[in-house]
Amino acid sequence: MVHRTRIADRHPFDSRHALRRISLPVAVALGLSGVAMSASAATTLLFLGSSVTWGYTEVEGFGVGTVTDLNGCTETEGGCKKVGGLPAIFKAFTKEAGLDYDISFEVIPGSSLTQHYDTKRPIIDRAWDKVVMNGQTTLDFDAPGNPMRLTKDVGLLGAMWQAHNPKTEIYLLSTWSRADLAYKTPASVWYGTPIYQMAKQIQAGYEYAAAANPTVKSQVVPVGLAWNRAMEDGIATSNPYEPISPGKVDLWRSGLPPEKNNHYHASRFGSYLEALVLFGSITGVDPRSLGPHEQAAETLDITPAQAHDLQEVAAEQVQLSKVAEQAAKAAAVTANASR
């Protein structure tokens, strides 16, 4: 197992890490979670996207029935099935943290956000407190790396939801580098590039889409950058086509039947990290507060040591991205003031 430097020794945010053994109610009272606990109605959250949004196929059986599939069932290996997956892992985290979330999801394999607007509007066009959504894994299958379609979709969907609830918060799920494109697809724009490059470009595309839609209350969730960090920190392998070193995990699919490895979708480790980053970004709760013996990790056959390391990575990336976002906003204000 990799021994990582305590994050509290590296980032101001992590002075709160020393308090993680305090009970959650006390932590909330101290304002550490960023979430107001009250007897009000549950926070409504919609997950909208594709196979990487629900966790095809390795975690899709997790928590079936704990979250609502607006389509009734989801097209996956073997037909249209009841799934839980990533939304259900997120739901499990909120329950463990004492938060009340009512979670729904509407997902279509390989879909663009345009497809959801065009074909699923009757079931998604309503008031939501929060929405998580992602476009295609290359930003645009027809123009890989180009954020213009995503940018248009963010504006379109954001306006639709904010017409119901002006306070709707939209979280843009920035996905990871696809190993299949970086290592095995010569026609890909990312073929032969460092494995970290695609995730950085996808992140930049989502940041562009958010900035280009200032009337939409949105922020980018840096899942792909968290994957990069896990690889850089020696927790995860950077090349799943090579033998995996002892102590490392494979964030890409680990080959559970009926499908062999595609090194495209997330494994249970990748989905767990994805859910942790979403949890920290959306709720404001430090992912490390879940602890190494977190229940979803146990169900997914993730060891306490692995859960601990992935929680550390998620917490670090969420905070670093928050600091970067604040710096960018401050720079923009300064630039505008000097004009």
N, C-alpha and C positions, 0 to 999 in steps of 0.2 A: 504494500500500500504506500502511496506517495505521501510523504510528510510535507504539508503545506505550511507556509508562514501564516501565523494568525492574521486574519484580515484586519482585526482591531489594531494591529501594529502598523497598518498601512493607510487606513482611511479614517477621516474624522467621523464619518457616519457610524463606524463600528465601535465607538465608545459605548453605544447602546448594547453591543453584543454581550458585554459583561452582565447585563441584566436579564439575559434570556431565560435564566432559571426562575425568575419571578413569575408568579402565576399570571396567566393571560389577563384576567380582570384588572390586576394591579398595573400591568403594562399598559393596558388601554387607558386606565385612569391617568397614567403619567403622560399619555399622548404619544406613546411609542409606535402604535400600530397605524395611526393615520386613519382609523375607522371609528366612527361614533357608534357606540353600542346603545341601542334603545329598543323600545317595544314597538317600533314602527314596522311597517310592512317589509317583507323580505326584499332585498335588492334584486331586481330582475336583470339577468345577463344572458345575452344571445351570443352563441358561437356561430359564425357564418364562414363557410369556406369549402375546403376540399378534403382529400384523404389525409393530408398532413394536419388537418384541423381536428380530426377525431382519433387519429392514431391507428391507421390501417397497418396490418391486421393484428399486430402483436399485443396491443393493449385494448382492442375494441371490445373485448368481453368483460372488461373491468366495470363494475358499478352499473350494469344494465338495470334500468328501472329507476335509478336515482336522479336521472336528468331526463328532460323531455325532448324526444325527436319529433320535430314539427312535421317531418315527412312521414312519420309512422314507422318507417324502417329505412335502412341505408344500404345502397348498392355496394356490396363488397364481395370478397371471394365466396363463391357458393350461393350467390343470390342476394335478395333484399333481406337484411337481418336487423334484429334489435341490437343496438350497440350502446356502449357507454363511453369507454375510451377516455381521451383527454378531458372532455368536459366533466366526466365523472371523477377523474382524479382531482381536478380543480375543486369540485364539489366536496370531495373527501377532505381536502385541505381546509376548506372554509368551516366545515363542521368541527374538525379538530381544533381550529382556532376560535371556535365559539361565535362564528359569523353566520348570518342568515341570508343565503343566496338561493334564489329560484332560477335554475339554469335550464335554458333550452338551447337546441342546436339545429341548424339547417345546413346540411352538407351535401355536396355533389362531387363525385370523383373527377379530378382533372378540371374543375370548373374555373372560369373567370368570375369575377364579381358581377360583371354584366349579366351573366347567365342567371344569377340569383334574382337580380332586379327584373329581368324580362320574364322569367318563368315562375318565380316563387313569391312575387310581391303580395299576393293575397294572404299569405301566412306570415310574412315578416314585416309588413307595413303596419306597425303599431308602436305604441310607446314602450321604450326600454330605458332602463337606467344606464346600462352599460352594454357595449357591443364589442366583441372580439372578431376581427375579420382578417382574412388574408386572400391575396390574389394567387395567381399561378406561381409555381416554384421558381420559374425563371423571370418573373414579373409579367411576361407575356410570351406564351408559347410561339406566337408568330413573329415576335421581335425580341428575342432574349436580351435581357438587360435594359430594355427600354421601359421607363416608368410612366409613359404618357397614358396608356390605357388605364393603369391603376389609378393615376391621378384623376382622370375623369370619373372613374367609378367611386372613388372616395367622396368626391363632391356630390355625385348623384345620390348615393345611399345616405350620406351624411345629412343632406337637405331633407330627404324623405323622413328620416327618424327625428330630426330636430323640429320638424313641423308638428310632431306629436308631443315632443318633450325637448324644449330648447336646452335643457341641461344634460342631455344624453352625452355620455363619455364614450368615445370610440378609440379602441386599442388596435393598432395595426400590427399584426403578427408578422415580424420579419423572419423569414425562414433561413435554413442552413445551407451550406454548400452541399451539392449533390456529388458524392464520390463517383457515381457512374458517369457523370459528365466530365469531371476533372481528370479521371484516370482512364476511362474506357470508351469515350465517344469522340473520335477525331473531328466530327462535324460541329461539335459544341464550341461556343466562343470561350468557354472556360477550360477546354482541353489543354493539358500541359501547364496550366497555371498553378501556383501554390494552392493547396486545398482551402486556405483561409480566404482567398480572393473573392470567390463567388458570394460568400456570406456578407462580406464587406460591401460588395456592389448592390446586393439585394437590400441591405440596410440603407444605403444611400438612396436607393430608389424609393423606399418607403418614406424616408425623411423628406425627399423632394415632394412626394404626394401630399404629405402633411403640411408642408410649408406653402404649397401652391393652393391650399384650401383653408385660408385663415379663418373663415366663418364656421368651419367644422371643428368642434372641440375634440382634437385627436392627439394621440401620442404613439410613438413607435415602441413596440415591445421587442427588445434585442435578443431574440432566441438564437439566431444564427451566430451572433457575437459571443453568446454564452457557450455555444458549441466550440467555437474557436478557442475560447479561454480554457475549456476543459482539455482540449488537445494540447495547448501550449503549456498547461500546468502538469502535463503527464498523467492525467487521470484517464483520458480516452485516447484510443488509437487515432492516428491521422490518416492511415491508409488501411481500410478494411480488406483490401485484396492481399495483404501480407499477413503472416502469422502475428497474432496479437500477443504482445509482451505480457508476462504475468503481472497481475495487479491492475491492468488497464481494462477498460470496458469499451465495447463497440457501440457507438451512438446510433449507427445505422442498423437496419433490420438484421437480426441475427439468425434468420432462416427457419422460423417455425413453419411447419406444414400449414396450408398446402402449397405455399410459395417458397421458392428458394431465395437466397439473398438477392436483393436488387440494389442495395447500397444507395437508395433513393429515399425511402421512408425511414422513419425513426424506429429504433428498437425500443424495448421497454426502458432502457437507460436514457435514450434520447427523448422519449416522450415524458419521462419523469422530470428531466431537466427542463424541458419545454413548459411543463405545468408549473414547475417551481418559479420560473422567470415570470410567467403570467401572473401567478399568485402574488409575488412580490410587487410587480408593477401595478396591478389592479387594486389590491387591498391595502397596500402600504405596509403590510406585515412582513417583518424580516423572515425569509424562508427558513433560516436556521432555528427559529423558535419552534418549528415542527419537531425537531430532534431526530437523532439517528435511528430511533425505534419507531419512526412514523409508520402508521398503519397501512397506507397505500403501498409504500415501499415493501413492506413485509408480504403483502398479497402478491406483488409483482415479482417476488423472489429477488429483491434487491437487498443486499446485506446492510447492516447498520453502518459499516465503514463506508460503503459505496454511497449510501444515502447522505451521510455526513459530508462527503467530498462534493457531491452534486449540489447540496444545499449551500455549501460555501461558495461554489462557483456562481450559482444563481444570485446570491446576495451581493457578491462583489460586482457582477456585471450590471445588476439593476442600479446599484449606487453609482457606479462609474458613468453609466448612461445618463442618470439623473443629473450628475454634475456637469456633464458635457452639454446636456440640453439647456441647463441654466446659464452656462457660459455663452452658448450660442445666442440665447435670447438677450443677454446683457450686451453682447457685441452688436446685435441688431439695433437695440435701443440707442447705443452710442453712435452707431453709423447714421441713424435717422436724425439724431439730434445735431450732428455736425453738418448736415446738408443745408 
